[in-house]
């Protein structure tokens, strides 16, 4: 049985699952689907063409599904898709996609936490088990892979890519792609090591973590350019999921990956 406050405004064309709770003055527009066991707090706004999975919670002041802040947008139908067990905290904003140049859909994966005042722009794709800390701003078509964490106040350039299990510190500018399993920070942003603490928490054993570190040492700190470094990793390391993930990410990067943090000390030409 749903629990809906009388002051909530809900379109008759919205589809609500079972055991949905909607608080005072919340606004639910046309063409919205909300899954079972969701809670929409007071004054949250969900505009048209939004699909929300099960067990999600959207806090006061959040706005989901507003039209994109993109001059190419021309009124076309586009979407926001949110997975299961997603939490969207106060005053976060998640915009719809743009079909002209983007994918036409902005996606948030399962078990992801979007903290207060985060902005997720048009056509972004956020994976499963991600954390976007307060005041993170993602420009359009940014991709954040599973288990990535982005620290508070960090902003990402359009088309940026953050790899799986990566962690970006707070207050930085993402202008290059963040490779998988890495810890990145400083100004300008750079590789400062492997996300050891995060990987241990997620069950990676010491040998796997050491192998990841050795791969990045080969790419970053042995006098190679990126292409040669990847070739040495391809030839010199045994097969592993982590090796394939790193090489595929780097080779498919459109913006290029971040530089190593001690380039000047190593005397490398990046």
Protein Blocks (a to p, Z undefined) as FASTA:
>chain_A
ZZddfkbccdfkbccdehiacdehiacdehiacdehiacdehiacdehiacdehiacdeh
iaghiacddfkbgoiacdddddehiacdehiacddddfklmnopacddehiacdehiacd
ehiacdehiacdehiacdehiacdehiacdehiacdehiacdehiacdehiacfbdcdeh
iacedjddddfbdcfklmmmnopafklmmmmmmmmmmmmmnopafklmmmmmmmmpccdf
klmmmmmmmmmpmnbpaddfklmmnopaZZ
